[in-house]
Every structure is written in C-alpha cells, then in structure tokens.
C-alpha cells in the first residue's frame, strides 16, 4: 500500500479555484475531492500571496488550515527561468501575461501535472495541460 508521503502530485490548483473552495463553491469542493483521490494537491507559494492579499481577518484560520493541507511549492531558480522564457514568446507577439500566472504555469510544467483553473485565458502555453474547474 502506498503511503501518502510517497504519493505524487496529481495537479496544481490555481488561485481562483482555491478561493472558490474556501467560499464553499460546490464545483470546487467536488473538483478538489476528485483530484485529491489521484494524488497530492499542490499550489505555488504565490497562491498564498494572492489569497492572503484579499482575505478578511476573520477568514485567516480557515484559510491557513486549507493552504497548510496542500503541498506548497516554492519558486526556485529553474521555475523562475522557465517562467521567464515562457513570458518571452507571448510578449514578442504583443500579449501580456501576468508574472504570477507564468510562474504558476511553469511550476505545473516543471512537475508535469495539469493546472486546475477557470482562468483558461491566463494560460496560453501550448505545453500546459489546463483543466477548467467548472467542467467537472
């Protein structure tokens, strides 16, 4: 039997899906429950930043408990370099992609897992597998 420690990451959770989970949106509850059965749910440390910037003080306990239950991946040099390269091509075509979105996408690619998001337009990277959360 495989221990939870030996489980691999099943997917990366984008900030919008994490916020919807915290707001108790039905689709987000079902989506994360499904993917948790496949392996570990992971987020970028940037998702912590994005969630905390809009969080009310009364929400901190539940928010911290939820985020602490996910695997958080720190932005390291390979991820930062990959994100930088990923931003270059769209920029040369006149598209502006947010730095946080590029880092989140690069992190999912680094681990070879899909990204769960409803902001599909934020992630125009052909190698990235994007799963729209509302479609489950």
N, C-alpha and C positions, 0 to 999 in steps of 0.2 A: 504494500500500500504506500502510496506517495504521500509524504508529509507536506504540510502547507508551506514549509520552509523551502522545499525542493520544487515547488510549483513555479512555473514560468509565468511571465506577464502575458495576459490574454489580450489586453488592449490599453490604449491611452484614453483618458477621459478629458475632454475639453472643458474649459471653464463654464460654458453655458449649460452643459449637461449636469455638471456638479452643482451649479446654482439651482437648477430645476429640481435636482434630487433633494437639496436642502429645503426647497419650497414645497416639497412633498408632491410634486407632479407625478401622476400615475405612470406615464410613459417612462420617466427617468428611473423610478423605483423598479419597474419591470426590466428595463434595459440593463441596469447595473446588476440586478439579481441574476439575469441570464449570463452576462459576461463573467461574473464572479464564479459561476459554476465551471467556466472554462479555464480559469487561472486567476492570477493576481490582477487587480485593477491598479493602474498606475496613473500618476499625474506629474506634471512638471512642477518644480518649485515656483515657477512663475504663476501657476494657477493659484497657489497660496496667496501671492501678492494681489492678483486680480480679484480674488474673492474677498480678502480682508479689506481692500480699499472701499468696497461697497457694503460691508457688513455693519449691522447695528450692534451696539454693545450687548444688548440682550440676546443676541444670536451667537455670541462667541463660544459658549460652552458646547453647543451642538455642532457648530462649525468645526471647532478644533477636534472634537471626537470623530467626526466624519473624516476629515482630512488625515488625521493620525491613523485611521484604519486603512488607508490606501498606501501603496508604495510611492514615495515621492522621489523623483529623480532630479538630481542637481545638474545644473547646466555646467558641463565640463568643456574642456578645450575642443575635443573632437565634435561635440554637438554644436558649439559656437561657430566653429569653422564651417561645418556643414550648413548651418543656417545662413551664414554669410554668403556662401556660394549659391544657395537656393534663392536668396534675395536678388542676386545679380541679374539673372536672366529676365525675370518679370520687369525689373526696373529698366532694363535696356529696351523693353517694349512699351514703356510708359505706364506700367502697372505698379501701384504702390501696395506692398504687403506689410502689415504690421510686424515689427520685430518680434513681439511675443508670439504671434501666430507662426512665424518662421521657426522660432526656437521650439515650440511645441511640436510642429510638424517634423523638424529634424530629429527630435527626441524619439518620436514614434518610429521614424525610419531607422534610426540607429538600433532600435530593438526589434525591428521587423514586424511590428504589430499594427493593427488598424487604429484609427483615431475615431472616437465617438463624438460627433458634433452635430449641431443643427446649422452651424455657420459654414456650410459647404463652400460658399464663395470665398471664404477667407483662405482656403487651402487649394490653390490651383496647381498643385505639384503632381505631375503625372505618375510618379513612382509611389505616391502616398495612397494607401487604401483608406478611404473615408467612409464611415458608416453613419448615415443620417439617423440620429436618435429617434426621431418621431416616426420612423418607418418600421419599428418593431411591433 
